Amino acid sequence: MKLKSYLGLLDQQQSDPNLKRQAQHEARVLRTLQLNIKRALLSYMKKHKIGFNEVVRRLNSTPDQVAKIQKNEANLTLASLAYLSALLGTESTLTFKKRS
């Protein structure tokens, strides 16, 4: 699903009182994931003393996509997350827990 479409869906859900709580939760989850990815990438850049263009090269990506990661706007596929995790030398997990 494209990020713009996803955000449009969230907007629709916000207008329906029955779905508003779910939409807010989804938005929080997305922001948290995006922020964690950004932090991991910035930490990698600092540790390896590399800049933006080198990250683009190492990720075999585009400047636009890396900029989206840095602005918390990226909507990455699971395959992209796995590739990024391997490059960063990190273990990534996705856990689904019941909300309290």
Order of alpha helices (4+ residues) and beta strands (2+ residues): alpha-alpha-alpha-alpha-alpha
